[in-house]
Amino acid sequence: MRAAEPRRLALGAGALWLLLSANVSVAGDTGPARESAGGALSASSRAIIKTFAQTNLLALEAARLAKQKGQSADVKEFADAMESEHAQAADRLKHFAQQKGVPVQDSLESKDAAKLAKLQRLQGAEFDRAYSQEMVQTHQDAVKLFEAAASSAPETDVQAYAQSQLPMLRKHLRMAQSLPAAART
């Protein structure tokens, strides 16, 4: 059953990537990226920002849980870094979204809440493995999502925001992938 969850997340990010890369016209958007007029964003850029927020919130909430339930020092150290850096990213995103008039949720959507609930039920090394795997998958999906937005979002300011977050996300992906093999297998 575990294998189906990453596939669902990947399909969600993949569908958004297809929307972006196909340069689909949404709410009157046509042609190449443009600057947002007076802060107003297209419907697709608003959806991108909301997806950014959910992805960040999942990483943040999972890190908080890992700080409590993690067994290995490596997992706890990784969770400390994720909590700190994703909290800062949440503040940056909230500021950007407010400037653009896009409300973002401060609670997880049901699919992400279910992932967190599944982690909550685990203990010890089993928790460490599941958390590590989830963070690898979440950050792989986030890198794909932000890369797609950086190159194909309808507005240049959304592209620039996505581009600005990619170094952090790539670093987090490398960190998650480098957690000890015992924690991931």
Secondary structure as the mmCIF struct_conf table of DSSP 4:
data_model
#
loop_
_struct_conf.conf_type_id
_struct_conf.id
_struct_conf.beg_label_comp_id
_struct_conf.beg_label_asym_id
_struct_conf.beg_label_seq_id
_struct_conf.end_label_comp_id
_struct_conf.end_label_asym_id
_struct_conf.end_label_seq_id
TURN_TY1_P TURN_TY1_P1 ARG A 2 ALA A 3
HELX_RH_AL_P HELX_RH_AL_P1 ALA A 4 SER A 21
TURN_TY1_P TURN_TY1_P2 ALA A 22 ASN A 23
TURN_TY1_P TURN_TY1_P3 ALA A 27 GLY A 28
BEND BEND1 GLY A 31 PRO A 32
STRN STRN1 ARG A 34 ARG A 34
HELX_LH_PP_P HELX_LH_PP_P1 GLU A 35 SER A 36
HELX_RH_3T_P HELX_RH_3T_P1 ALA A 37 GLY A 39
HELX_RH_AL_P HELX_RH_AL_P2 ALA A 43 LYS A 69
BEND BEND2 SER A 72 SER A 72
HELX_RH_AL_P HELX_RH_AL_P3 ALA A 73 LYS A 100
TURN_TY1_P TURN_TY1_P4 GLY A 101 GLY A 101
BEND BEND3 ASP A 106 SER A 107
HELX_RH_AL_P HELX_RH_AL_P4 SER A 110 GLN A 120
TURN_TY1_P TURN_TY1_P5 ARG A 121 ARG A 121
HELX_RH_AL_P HELX_RH_AL_P5 GLY A 124 SER A 152
BEND BEND4 PRO A 154 PRO A 154
STRN STRN2 GLU A 155 GLU A 155
HELX_RH_AL_P HELX_RH_AL_P6 THR A 156 GLN A 177
TURN_TY1_P TURN_TY1_P6 SER A 178 SER A 178
BEND BEND5 LEU A 179 LEU A 179
HELX_RH_AL_P HELX_RH_AL_P7 ALA A 181 ARG A 184
#
